[in-house]
């Protein structure tokens, strides 16, 4: 009886051992590559308010999604984002735009009290993903608002980047797309550095107070002219 139970116990031990290995399989954590942005030196450069940056709902999670050939998305089994993807996007764009503009006055929305931007960037990212056999694709749209509140530029962007297929290569390709987006955005921002200053509205002179009634009575009154009647007649022919 004991001899019959031993193979069964060994079989169960093997099954549980395999299950344990599958549960504790290490998962890699990934962050977007910010590249090597130039450290801005100008403290009085173009003042840019970057944001709000709106990211598609399906990207607001730690799961690293894989685009399939049929267009569907599946969660990656060997990797996930190390934190918030939205925050990574914000920081990457901030450093890249500040470096391209050589300006220390690039801040993320919401701005601190007292910061008056020369231009505000309203950015929407509707797609950022890739797959083992699918290229990395970025779809975005920006609007540039000048200091007068007027829309100076409105652009829809579609970028694509090939990769070798691994998860690490896909993440690197997605970071490269965001770097290209920041470069194109910086090119559109540079002309707005030459905006004319906003002229202050002319001030109206203060109205003089009316003289008191007593003073008005003291002022001499000018007699009104009355018509002079004469006995002369005027004949018309």
Residue frames relative to the residue before (quaternion, step in Angstrom):
aa qw qx qy qz dx dy dz
X 1.0000 0.0000 0.0000 0.0000 0.00 0.00 0.00
X 0.6554 0.5085 -0.3036 0.4688 3.56 1.00 -0.88
X 0.6339 0.5423 -0.3231 0.4468 3.57 1.02 -0.79
X 0.6587 0.5044 -0.3167 0.4597 3.62 1.05 -0.67
X 0.6740 0.5095 -0.3065 0.4384 3.60 1.02 -0.73
X 0.5887 0.6257 -0.3731 0.3504 3.63 1.03 -0.67
X 0.6734 0.4652 -0.3317 0.4691 3.69 0.78 -0.80
X 0.6346 0.5388 -0.3347 0.4416 3.59 1.04 -0.78
X 0.6543 0.5070 -0.3044 0.4714 3.59 0.98 -0.84
X 0.6511 0.5074 -0.3183 0.4662 3.58 0.99 -0.82
X 0.6295 0.5353 -0.3328 0.4543 3.57 1.03 -0.77
X 0.6589 0.5024 -0.3080 0.4675 3.60 0.96 -0.88
X 0.6328 0.5340 -0.3299 0.4534 3.57 1.01 -0.80
X 0.6546 0.5111 -0.3139 0.4602 3.57 1.03 -0.80
X 0.6416 0.5254 -0.3247 0.4548 3.59 0.99 -0.84
X 0.6858 0.4731 -0.2909 0.4704 3.58 0.89 -0.95
X 0.6216 0.5476 -0.3432 0.4427 3.55 1.09 -0.66
X 0.6554 0.4961 -0.3071 0.4796 3.57 1.02 -0.83
X 0.6320 0.5308 -0.3287 0.4591 3.56 1.03 -0.78
X 0.6515 0.5171 -0.3144 0.4575 3.55 0.98 -0.81
X 0.6410 0.5229 -0.3257 0.4578 3.57 1.00 -0.76
X 0.6739 0.4978 -0.2995 0.4565 3.57 0.98 -0.84
X 0.6496 0.5154 -0.3233 0.4559 3.60 1.05 -0.71
X 0.7760 0.3512 -0.1708 0.4953 3.58 0.87 -0.91
X 0.3000 0.7542 -0.5296 0.2464 3.59 1.15 0.49
X 0.4545 -0.7105 0.4553 0.2851 3.62 -0.67 1.01
X 0.1961 -0.7611 0.6126 0.0840 3.54 -1.11 0.86
X 0.3812 -0.7340 0.5173 0.2198 3.58 -0.82 0.99
X 0.2728 -0.7405 0.5955 0.1503 3.56 -1.15 0.75
X 0.1393 -0.8199 0.5547 0.0239 3.57 -0.91 0.96
X 0.0944 -0.7452 0.6561 0.0725 3.52 -1.31 0.59
X 0.5726 -0.5921 0.4389 0.3592 3.54 -1.19 0.54
X 0.4315 -0.6879 0.5258 0.2532 3.54 -1.10 0.76
X 0.2788 -0.7897 0.5292 0.1360 3.59 -0.62 1.15
X 0.4657 -0.6798 0.4476 0.3474 3.58 1.25 -0.08
X 0.5403 -0.5790 0.4751 0.3835 3.57 -1.13 -0.72
X 0.0522 -0.8359 0.5461 0.0178 3.60 0.41 1.17
X 0.5076 -0.6386 0.4880 0.3103 3.55 -1.15 0.70
X 0.4399 -0.6802 0.5163 0.2778 3.56 -0.97 0.83
X 0.3708 -0.7476 0.4950 0.2419 3.64 -0.53 1.08
X 0.2778 -0.7839 0.5404 0.1274 3.55 -1.05 0.85
X 0.6585 0.5281 -0.3218 0.4289 3.61 1.06 -0.65
X 0.2562 -0.7692 0.5692 0.1368 3.54 -0.82 1.03
X 0.7288 0.3545 -0.2181 0.5437 3.59 1.29 -0.20
X 0.3035 0.7719 -0.5048 0.2393 3.57 1.05 0.73
X 0.7733 -0.3135 0.2576 0.4872 3.54 -1.32 -0.32
X 0.3087 -0.7489 0.5613 0.1694 3.58 -0.86 1.02
X 0.0012 0.8172 -0.5715 0.0744 3.58 -0.48 1.25
X 0.1868 -0.7344 0.6430 0.1113 3.53 -0.99 0.95
X 0.1618 -0.8181 0.5499 0.0462 3.55 -0.33 1.29
X 0.7581 0.3252 -0.2626 0.5006 3.54 -0.34 1.24
X 0.4404 -0.0398 -0.8729 -0.2063 1.37 -2.47 0.10
X 0.2738 -0.7166 0.6210 0.1608 3.54 -1.17 0.79
X 0.1373 -0.8100 0.5691 0.0347 3.55 -0.45 1.24
X 0.1358 -0.7923 0.5939 0.0319 3.56 -0.79 1.11
X 0.5968 -0.5929 0.4076 0.3552 3.57 -1.01 0.85
X 0.6186 -0.5936 0.3750 0.3526 3.55 -1.06 0.79
X 0.6816 0.5155 -0.3176 0.4109 3.60 0.87 -0.85
X 0.6543 0.5017 -0.3158 0.4695 3.59 1.26 -0.23
X 0.6071 0.5797 -0.3504 0.4155 3.57 1.22 -0.23
X 0.5667 0.5315 -0.4121 0.4759 3.55 0.59 1.23
X 0.5645 -0.6081 0.4379 0.3461 3.56 -1.26 0.33
X 0.5446 0.6303 -0.3983 0.3840 3.58 1.21 -0.37
X 0.2950 -0.7274 0.5942 0.1754 3.54 -0.96 0.91
X 0.2076 -0.8245 0.5206 0.0781 3.56 -0.41 1.25
X 0.2411 -0.7620 0.5909 0.1099 3.52 -1.17 0.76
X 0.3347 -0.7389 0.5528 0.1908 3.56 -0.80 1.06
X 0.2762 -0.7765 0.5519 0.1272 3.55 -0.84 1.08
X 0.6746 -0.5076 0.3360 0.4176 3.62 -1.19 0.39
X 0.6918 0.4587 -0.2897 0.4765 3.62 1.08 -0.59
X 0.6266 -0.5695 0.3284 0.4186 3.61 1.27 0.13
X 0.5536 0.6100 -0.3986 0.4031 3.61 1.23 -0.20
X 0.3487 -0.7176 0.5677 0.2028 3.54 -1.34 0.31
X 0.0447 -0.7842 0.6189 0.0064 3.56 -0.99 0.89
X 0.5317 -0.6321 0.4613 0.3239 3.54 -1.12 0.72
X 0.4773 -0.6651 0.4965 0.2887 3.56 -1.00 0.84
X 0.3579 -0.7510 0.5208 0.1914 3.59 -1.01 0.82
X 0.7663 0.3546 -0.1896 0.5010 3.60 1.20 -0.36
X 0.8110 0.1670 -0.1161 0.5486 3.60 1.16 0.28
X 0.0043 -0.7684 0.6397 0.0203 3.54 -1.29 0.43
X 0.6241 -0.5481 0.4012 0.3860 3.54 -1.29 0.27
X 0.3815 -0.7120 0.5444 0.2261 3.56 -1.03 0.83
X 0.8154 0.0165 -0.0510 0.5764 3.57 0.39 1.22
X 0.7592 -0.3701 0.2907 0.4496 3.54 -1.25 -0.57
X 0.3909 -0.7157 0.5312 0.2299 3.56 -0.73 1.08
X 0.6174 0.5559 -0.3494 0.4331 3.61 1.00 -0.75
X 0.6632 0.4944 -0.3066 0.4708 3.58 0.96 -0.83
X 0.6212 0.5346 -0.3385 0.4624 3.58 1.04 -0.75
X 0.6420 0.5205 -0.3182 0.4645 3.59 0.99 -0.85
X 0.6464 0.5290 -0.3190 0.4478 3.59 0.91 -0.91
X 0.7080 0.4678 -0.2714 0.4541 3.57 0.79 -1.02
X 0.6249 0.5326 -0.3419 0.4570 3.60 1.01 -0.76
X 0.6863 0.4784 -0.2878 0.4661 3.59 0.84 -0.97
X 0.6245 0.5533 -0.3407 0.4334 3.59 0.98 -0.82
X 0.7147 0.4515 -0.2645 0.4640 3.58 0.77 -1.01
X 0.6609 0.5115 -0.3131 0.4512 3.57 0.97 -0.80
X 0.6808 0.4786 -0.2964 0.4686 3.61 0.86 -0.93
X 0.6438 0.5170 -0.3249 0.4611 3.60 0.94 -0.84
X 0.6626 0.5026 -0.3066 0.4630 3.59 0.99 -0.78
X 0.6737 0.4879 -0.3042 0.4643 3.61 0.90 -0.85
X 0.7234 0.4148 -0.2457 0.4942 3.61 1.03 -0.73
X 0.2770 -0.7668 0.5156 0.2636 3.58 1.28 -0.33
X 0.5181 0.6222 -0.4123 0.4177 3.56 0.84 1.01
X 0.3445 -0.7287 0.5620 0.1857 3.53 -0.99 0.95
X 0.6375 0.5532 -0.3110 0.4369 3.59 1.28 -0.17
X 0.4319 0.6292 -0.5085 0.3988 3.55 0.91 0.97
X 0.0411 0.8156 -0.5702 0.0894 3.58 -0.52 1.18
X 0.4833 -0.6510 0.5086 0.2897 3.52 -1.27 0.51
X 0.4866 -0.6341 0.5172 0.3059 3.53 -1.19 0.61
X 0.5554 -0.2046 -0.8059 0.0110 1.57 -2.00 1.56
X 0.4887 -0.6796 0.4691 0.2815 3.56 -1.07 0.79
X 0.5527 -0.5949 0.4683 0.3484 3.53 -1.27 0.44
X 0.6448 -0.5256 0.3861 0.3986 3.56 -1.24 0.41
X 0.7755 0.3237 -0.2567 0.4774 3.56 -0.92 0.95
X 0.5916 0.5559 -0.3796 0.4438 3.60 1.21 -0.17
X 0.0795 -0.7948 0.6016 0.0021 3.58 -0.67 1.17
X 0.2276 -0.8173 0.5118 0.1352 3.62 -0.24 1.18
X 0.4613 -0.6306 0.5458 0.3029 3.53 -1.26 0.52
X 0.7893 -0.0023 0.0359 0.6130 3.56 1.14 -0.67
X 0.2057 -0.7525 0.6140 0.1198 3.54 -1.17 0.72
X 0.2464 -0.7635 0.5848 0.1200 3.55 -1.02 0.90
X 0.1061 -0.7556 0.6446 0.0482 3.56 -0.74 1.10
X 0.0027 0.8348 -0.5447 0.0801 3.57 -0.36 1.29
X 0.0669 -0.7745 0.6289 0.0132 3.54 -1.00 0.93
X 0.1250 -0.7709 0.6225 0.0516 3.57 -0.84 1.06
X 0.1544 -0.8299 0.5343 0.0455 3.56 -0.42 1.23
X 0.8073 0.0561 -0.0455 0.5857 3.62 1.18 -0.33
X 0.1860 0.7285 -0.6488 0.1174 3.52 -1.11 0.86
X 0.4030 0.6936 -0.5029 0.3218 3.57 -0.15 1.26
X 0.1076 -0.7609 0.6365 0.0658 3.52 -1.39 0.07
X 0.2012 -0.7628 0.5978 0.1426 3.54 -1.34 -0.01
X 0.7098 -0.4469 0.3140 0.4449 3.54 -1.28 0.22
X 0.7918 0.1950 -0.0984 0.5703 3.57 1.07 -0.77
X 0.6231 0.5063 -0.3334 0.4942 3.56 1.28 0.33
X 0.4776 -0.6781 0.4669 0.3067 3.62 -0.90 0.81
X 0.5413 -0.5728 0.4904 0.3720 3.54 -1.26 0.32
X 0.0612 -0.8051 0.5895 -0.0238 3.58 -0.84 1.03
X 0.0824 -0.7696 0.6328 0.0204 3.54 -1.07 0.90
X 0.0355 -0.7621 0.6465 -0.0056 3.55 -0.88 1.05
X 0.1252 0.7982 -0.5732 0.1369 3.57 -0.75 1.05
X 0.1305 -0.7547 0.6346 0.1030 3.53 -1.37 0.20
X 0.0599 -0.7973 0.5992 0.0411 3.56 -1.02 0.79
X 0.1309 -0.7307 0.6622 0.1024 3.50 -1.39 0.45
X 0.2034 -0.7779 0.5871 0.0940 3.56 -0.92 0.95
X 0.1246 -0.7967 0.5910 0.0201 3.56 -0.70 1.17
X 0.3040 -0.7754 0.5225 0.1826 3.60 -0.65 1.07
X 0.7402 -0.4407 0.2796 0.4239 3.57 -1.31 0.08
X 0.6512 0.4887 -0.3184 0.4855 3.60 1.25 -0.26
X 0.5490 -0.6327 0.3853 0.3870 3.57 1.30 -0.03
X 0.5276 0.6291 -0.4089 0.3983 3.59 1.25 0.27
X 0.4593 -0.6609 0.5187 0.2884 3.59 -1.10 0.74
X 0.1661 -0.8214 0.5427 0.0562 3.57 -0.56 1.18
X 0.7994 0.0108 -0.0020 0.6007 3.59 1.17 -0.42
X 0.0097 -0.7696 0.6380 -0.0216 3.55 -1.07 0.84
X 0.1100 0.8315 -0.5281 0.1327 3.57 -0.44 1.16
X 0.2492 -0.7343 0.6162 0.1377 3.55 -1.15 0.80
X 0.1576 -0.8204 0.5492 0.0212 3.56 -0.71 1.15
X 0.0114 0.7519 -0.6592 -0.0034 3.56 -1.12 0.79
X 0.0274 0.8042 -0.5894 0.0718 3.57 -0.61 1.18
X 0.1032 -0.7952 0.5973 0.0159 3.55 -1.14 0.71
X 0.0447 -0.7992 0.5990 -0.0236 3.57 -1.02 0.87
X 0.3368 -0.7369 0.5528 0.1951 3.58 -0.88 0.96
X 0.0694 -0.7821 0.6187 0.0269 3.59 -1.25 0.45
X 0.6159 -0.5938 0.3887 0.3422 3.56 -1.31 0.17
X 0.6625 -0.5490 0.2977 0.4136 3.62 1.22 -0.07
X 0.6214 0.5419 -0.3650 0.4324 3.61 1.04 -0.56
X 0.6404 -0.5279 0.3841 0.4047 3.55 -1.23 0.42
X 0.6440 0.5236 -0.3244 0.4538 3.58 0.95 -0.83
X 0.6564 0.5045 -0.3092 0.4680 3.59 0.99 -0.82
X 0.6289 0.5335 -0.3347 0.4560 3.59 1.06 -0.70
X 0.6559 0.4998 -0.3112 0.4724 3.58 0.93 -0.88
X 0.6415 0.5180 -0.3221 0.4652 3.58 0.99 -0.79
X 0.6502 0.5099 -0.3159 0.4663 3.60 1.00 -0.78
X 0.6427 0.5133 -0.3291 0.4638 3.60 1.00 -0.75
X 0.6351 0.5147 -0.3250 0.4755 3.58 1.04 -0.72
X 0.6362 0.5268 -0.3275 0.4587 3.58 1.02 -0.77
X 0.6258 0.5325 -0.3398 0.4575 3.60 1.05 -0.70
X 0.6696 0.4873 -0.3043 0.4706 3.59 0.94 -0.83
X 0.6092 0.5336 -0.3504 0.4704 3.59 1.10 -0.58
X 0.6433 0.5028 -0.3190 0.4813 3.59 1.03 -0.76
X 0.6173 0.5400 -0.3383 0.4614 3.56 1.04 -0.76
X 0.6639 0.5011 -0.3004 0.4668 3.59 0.91 -0.91
X 0.6373 0.5262 -0.3314 0.4552 3.60 1.02 -0.74
X 0.6752 0.4774 -0.2952 0.4787 3.60 0.90 -0.90
X 0.6302 0.5309 -0.3292 0.4611 3.58 1.03 -0.77
X 0.6520 0.5199 -0.3167 0.4520 3.59 0.95 -0.82
X 0.6183 0.5369 -0.3398 0.4625 3.59 1.04 -0.73
X 0.6762 0.4802 -0.2878 0.4788 3.60 1.02 -0.79
X 0.6636 0.5227 -0.3040 0.4405 3.60 1.11 -0.60
X 0.5933 0.6360 -0.3695 0.3270 3.61 0.95 -0.79
X 0.6560 0.5056 -0.3531 0.4352 3.69 0.84 -0.70
X 0.6350 0.5508 -0.3385 0.4229 3.61 1.12 -0.50
X 0.4944 0.6461 -0.4383 0.3821 3.59 1.25 0.05
X 0.7082 0.4462 -0.2488 0.4873 3.61 1.22 -0.41
X 0.2544 0.7790 -0.5345 0.2065 3.59 1.05 0.67
X 0.4650 -0.6536 0.5043 0.3198 3.62 -1.00 0.71
X 0.5582 -0.6051 0.4297 0.3710 3.59 -1.07 0.60
X 0.5038 -0.6355 0.4934 0.3143 3.53 -1.18 0.59
X 0.3414 -0.7532 0.5287 0.1915 3.57 -0.63 1.15
X 0.4314 -0.6958 0.5104 0.2633 3.51 -0.99 0.87
X 0.5225 -0.6356 0.4675 0.3232 3.56 -1.03 0.77
X 0.5009 -0.6622 0.4533 0.3242 3.64 -0.90 0.88
X 0.4125 -0.7173 0.5112 0.2325 3.51 -1.02 0.87
X 0.4112 -0.6992 0.5304 0.2465 3.58 -0.96 0.87
X 0.4939 -0.6506 0.4713 0.3327 3.62 -0.97 0.79
X 0.5368 -0.6365 0.4503 0.3224 3.51 -1.06 0.78
X 0.4858 -0.6700 0.4816 0.2885 3.58 -0.98 0.85
X 0.4400 -0.6914 0.5062 0.2685 3.55 -0.98 0.91
X 0.4811 -0.6688 0.4721 0.3137 3.59 -0.93 0.79
X 0.5319 -0.6336 0.4578 0.3257 3.55 -1.06 0.72
X 0.5244 -0.6369 0.4634 0.3235 3.56 -1.09 0.77
X 0.5706 -0.5948 0.4325 0.3654 3.59 -1.04 0.67
X 0.6331 -0.5620 0.3784 0.3744 3.54 -1.18 0.59
X 0.6266 0.5532 -0.3476 0.4249 3.61 1.02 -0.74
X 0.6711 0.4849 -0.3018 0.4727 3.57 0.99 -0.82
X 0.6182 0.5442 -0.3517 0.4449 3.56 1.06 -0.71
X 0.6518 0.5141 -0.3275 0.4512 3.61 1.04 -0.72
X 0.6434 0.5400 -0.3242 0.4352 3.62 1.11 -0.69
X 0.5823 0.5974 -0.3811 0.3984 3.59 1.11 -0.56
X 0.5007 -0.6643 0.4541 0.3191 3.64 -0.89 0.88
X 0.3516 -0.7315 0.5509 0.1944 3.48 -1.05 0.85
X 0.3371 -0.7331 0.5582 0.1931 3.56 -0.91 0.90
X 0.4047 -0.7238 0.4914 0.2664 3.63 -0.63 1.07
X 0.4497 -0.6840 0.5106 0.2630 3.52 -1.05 0.77
X 0.4910 -0.6605 0.4848 0.2960 3.55 -0.99 0.79
X 0.1625 -0.7778 0.6028 0.0732 3.59 -1.02 0.94
X 0.5388 -0.6280 0.4387 0.3505 3.60 -0.98 0.67
X 0.3338 -0.7285 0.5681 0.1877 3.61 -1.08 0.79
X 0.2280 -0.7729 0.5821 0.1085 3.54 -0.77 1.10
X 0.0565 -0.7771 0.6266 0.0179 3.61 -1.00 0.82
X 0.5286 -0.6344 0.4654 0.3188 3.55 -1.33 0.32
X 0.4855 0.6720 -0.4461 0.3372 3.59 1.21 0.02
X 0.2567 -0.7572 0.5855 0.1343 3.51 -1.08 0.80
X 0.2747 -0.7475 0.5862 0.1487 3.51 -1.05 0.68
X 0.1570 -0.7861 0.5946 0.0623 3.57 -0.73 1.10
X 0.1602 -0.7766 0.6057 0.0656 3.50 -0.98 0.89
X 0.1485 -0.7840 0.5989 0.0682 3.66 -0.89 0.90
